[in-house]
Amino acid sequence: MENRINKNSYCILIDRCTFNSDELFQMEVEGILLPPTKDKEREVIKDIAYITKRLIRKYRFLKPTTLTKLDWLKDL
């Protein structure tokens, strides 16, 4: 995905992890910085926040969390 205004590129990843009958779906939004600078990093963080908010608004079943795959597996 590319921001048409500033030409920054982003990757949206969806990961599915299963264990027996349990499932964990994770979505990650990552910015691609080449070369990374502080100003670019701030811009990308702002864009990622915008993309994430839009996805959550559009797909109401998405829930923001800090749960990691490792934490999820430990709780099984």
Helices and strands as residue ranges (DSSP letters): E 9-19, E 22-32, H 38-58, H 69-74
